[in-house]
Amino acid sequence: MKSTGHDDIGHAHAYVRGEPMKGPNSMADRSQAQAIFAGGCFWCTEAVFRDVIGVSEVESGYIGGTVADPDYRQICTGTTGHAEAIRVTYDAGAISYGDLLDIFMETHDPTQLNRQGNDVGTQYRSAIFPLDDAQRADAEAAIARAQAERSVPVVTTIEGPAPWYPAEDYHQEYWEGEGRRNPYCLALIPPKLMKLRKSFSGKVKPT
């Protein structure tokens, strides 16, 4: 299990929480869309998608559970039903939702049920939370593509709609700060970033 490296897991929330999921074109700027993915520790998925071209924001949070306004301590028990997830804001003219799905499926293990490596529990499940019917169809197609490349079953679920709860502020942009001193992150995130750059070189922001 990952360790936060931070004693303040009861950190005060800095966000309005329990936001309803919105369609990708509900934002003021119609070129900006959103996508929500859960693929294990959100520190890892956030770090990957911050490097993807066209992505302007990645927010870590909780989704898919039965408890309103959960905090990290509750999530870690695995009893709330939420997944650690990321909400990606991106330019739909620069990268497609389908491309984001392919990156998501390739940079975590979609064949592990309710876990990613040593992180075990339903909070670490592989899941896609589409924001409209078009995203749902794209998610189904992406899972089918991923399955065609693997000999073992892909267990990624398609879930929602469900309220989105932003994680506490110390989880945001974690890899850019404390994560670079956290042994857990140092062991897991650089290999994911290398895989991103190797498999999706045309979709990665210049360094």
C-alpha positions as CSV (number, residue, x, y, z in Angstrom):
1,M,0.0,0.0,0.0
2,K,1.2,3.5,-0.7
3,S,2.2,5.8,2.1
4,T,1.4,9.5,1.7
5,G,4.6,10.7,3.2
6,H,2.4,13.3,4.8
7,D,1.0,13.2,8.3
8,D,-1.9,15.5,7.5
9,I,-4.3,13.1,5.9
10,G,-7.1,15.1,7.5
11,H,-6.1,18.2,5.6
12,A,-8.9,20.7,5.2
13,H,-10.6,20.5,1.8
14,A,-9.8,23.4,-0.5
15,Y,-12.5,22.7,-3.1
16,V,-16.3,22.6,-3.5
17,R,-16.9,18.9,-3.3
18,G,-19.6,16.6,-4.6
19,E,-19.7,18.1,-8.1
20,P,-22.1,16.3,-10.5
21,M,-20.4,14.8,-13.5
22,K,-20.8,17.1,-16.5
23,G,-20.8,16.4,-20.2
24,P,-17.6,17.1,-22.0
25,N,-19.1,20.0,-23.9
26,S,-20.8,21.7,-21.0
27,M,-17.8,24.0,-20.4
28,A,-17.8,27.7,-21.6
29,D,-15.0,27.0,-24.1
30,R,-16.4,24.3,-26.4
31,S,-12.9,23.2,-27.4
32,Q,-12.3,22.1,-23.8
33,A,-13.6,18.7,-22.8
34,Q,-13.2,16.5,-19.7
35,A,-12.6,12.8,-19.1
36,I,-12.5,10.8,-15.8
37,F,-10.4,7.7,-15.4
38,A,-9.5,5.4,-12.5
39,G,-6.4,3.3,-12.8
40,G,-4.9,2.7,-9.4
41,C,-3.1,5.4,-7.3
42,F,-4.1,8.8,-8.6
43,W,-0.6,10.2,-8.0
44,C,0.5,7.9,-10.8
45,T,-2.3,8.5,-13.3
46,E,-2.1,12.2,-12.7
47,A,1.6,12.3,-13.4
48,V,1.1,10.5,-16.7
49,F,-1.7,12.7,-18.0
50,R,0.0,15.9,-17.1
51,D,2.6,15.0,-19.8
52,V,0.0,14.5,-22.5
53,I,-0.3,17.0,-25.3
54,G,-3.6,19.0,-25.2
55,V,-4.2,18.4,-21.5
56,S,-4.5,21.7,-19.6
57,E,-5.5,20.3,-16.1
58,V,-5.5,17.1,-14.2
59,E,-7.3,16.9,-10.9
60,S,-7.1,14.0,-8.5
61,G,-10.3,12.9,-6.8
62,Y,-12.8,10.3,-5.7
63,I,-15.8,8.9,-7.6
64,G,-18.1,5.9,-7.8
65,G,-18.9,5.3,-4.2
66,T,-21.8,5.5,-1.8
67,V,-20.5,7.9,0.9
68,A,-21.0,11.6,0.4
69,D,-18.0,13.9,0.7
70,P,-15.4,11.2,1.5
71,D,-11.9,12.0,2.7
72,Y,-8.6,10.2,2.0
73,R,-8.7,8.4,5.3
74,Q,-12.1,6.9,4.4
75,I,-11.0,6.0,0.9
76,C,-8.0,4.1,2.2
77,T,-10.3,1.7,4.1
78,G,-11.8,0.6,0.8
79,T,-15.3,0.6,2.3
80,T,-16.8,3.7,0.6
81,G,-17.0,2.2,-2.9
82,H,-15.1,5.2,-4.4
83,A,-12.1,4.8,-6.8
84,E,-9.1,7.0,-6.7
85,A,-9.5,8.8,-10.1
86,I,-8.4,11.8,-12.2
87,R,-10.4,14.3,-14.0
88,V,-8.6,15.5,-17.2
89,T,-9.4,18.8,-18.9
90,Y,-8.2,18.7,-22.5
91,D,-8.4,20.5,-25.8
92,A,-10.5,18.2,-28.0
93,G,-9.0,19.8,-31.1
94,A,-5.5,18.7,-30.0
95,I,-6.2,15.2,-28.8
96,S,-9.3,13.0,-28.9
97,Y,-11.0,11.2,-26.1
98,G,-10.2,7.9,-27.9
99,D,-6.5,8.7,-27.8
100,L,-6.8,9.5,-24.0
101,L,-8.5,6.2,-23.5
102,D,-5.7,4.3,-25.3
103,I,-3.1,6.1,-23.2
104,F,-5.0,5.2,-20.1
105,M,-5.3,1.6,-21.0
106,E,-1.6,1.3,-21.9
107,T,-0.2,3.1,-18.8
108,H,-1.8,0.9,-16.2
109,D,-2.7,-2.8,-16.0
110,P,-6.3,-3.2,-17.0
111,T,-6.2,-6.9,-16.3
112,Q,-5.8,-6.6,-12.5
113,L,-9.0,-6.7,-10.6
114,N,-9.4,-4.2,-7.8
115,R,-5.6,-3.6,-7.5
116,Q,-2.6,-2.1,-9.2
117,G,0.6,-4.0,-8.2
118,N,0.9,-3.8,-4.4
119,D,-2.1,-1.4,-4.1
120,V,-5.0,-3.7,-3.3
121,G,-8.7,-2.7,-2.9
122,T,-11.7,-1.5,-4.8
123,Q,-10.4,2.0,-4.6
124,Y,-7.6,1.0,-7.0
125,R,-9.9,-0.6,-9.6
126,S,-9.6,0.1,-13.3
127,A,-12.6,2.1,-14.4
128,I,-13.8,4.6,-16.9
129,F,-16.5,7.2,-16.0
130,P,-17.9,8.5,-19.3
131,L,-19.7,11.9,-19.3
132,D,-22.1,11.2,-22.1
133,D,-23.3,8.5,-24.5
134,A,-20.5,9.3,-27.0
135,Q,-17.8,8.8,-24.4
136,R,-19.5,5.6,-23.2
137,A,-19.4,4.2,-26.8
138,D,-15.7,5.3,-27.1
139,A,-14.9,3.6,-23.7
140,E,-16.5,0.3,-24.9
141,A,-14.4,0.5,-28.1
142,A,-11.2,1.2,-26.2
143,I,-11.8,-1.7,-23.9
144,A,-12.3,-3.9,-26.9
145,R,-9.0,-2.7,-28.5
146,A,-7.2,-3.4,-25.3
147,Q,-8.7,-6.8,-25.0
148,A,-7.6,-7.7,-28.6
149,E,-4.0,-7.0,-27.6
150,R,-4.1,-9.2,-24.5
151,S,-4.5,-12.9,-23.8
152,V,-6.0,-12.4,-20.3
153,P,-9.3,-10.7,-19.6
154,V,-9.5,-6.9,-19.3
155,V,-11.4,-6.1,-16.2
156,T,-11.9,-2.3,-16.7
157,T,-15.4,-1.3,-15.8
158,I,-17.5,1.5,-17.3
159,E,-19.3,3.3,-14.5
160,G,-21.4,6.3,-13.6
161,P,-22.8,8.9,-13.8
162,A,-21.6,9.7,-10.3
163,P,-20.6,12.7,-8.2
164,W,-17.0,13.9,-8.4
165,Y,-15.2,14.7,-5.2
166,P,-11.9,16.5,-5.6
167,A,-9.2,15.1,-3.4
168,E,-7.5,17.1,-0.6
169,D,-5.2,19.8,-1.9
170,Y,-2.0,18.0,-0.9
171,H,-2.8,15.3,-3.4
172,Q,-3.0,17.7,-6.3
173,E,0.2,17.8,-8.5
174,Y,1.7,15.4,-6.1
175,W,4.5,14.2,-8.4
176,E,5.6,17.8,-9.1
177,G,6.3,18.3,-5.4
178,E,6.5,15.8,-2.6
179,G,6.2,12.9,-4.9
180,R,9.7,13.3,-6.1
181,R,10.9,12.5,-2.6
182,N,8.4,9.6,-2.0
183,P,10.0,6.2,-2.6
184,Y,6.6,4.8,-3.7
185,C,6.3,7.4,-6.5
186,L,10.0,7.1,-7.5
187,A,9.5,3.4,-8.0
188,L,6.3,3.6,-10.0
189,I,5.9,6.8,-11.9
190,P,9.1,7.1,-14.0
191,P,8.5,3.7,-15.6
192,K,5.0,4.8,-16.5
193,L,6.3,8.1,-18.0
194,M,8.9,6.1,-20.0
195,K,6.1,3.9,-21.4
196,L,4.1,6.9,-22.3
197,R,6.9,8.5,-24.2
198,K,7.8,5.2,-25.9
199,S,4.3,4.2,-26.9
200,F,2.8,7.6,-27.6
201,S,5.7,9.8,-28.6
202,G,3.5,12.0,-30.8
203,K,1.1,12.6,-27.9
204,V,3.6,13.8,-25.3
205,K,4.4,17.4,-24.4
206,P,7.9,18.6,-25.2
207,T,10.3,18.6,-22.3
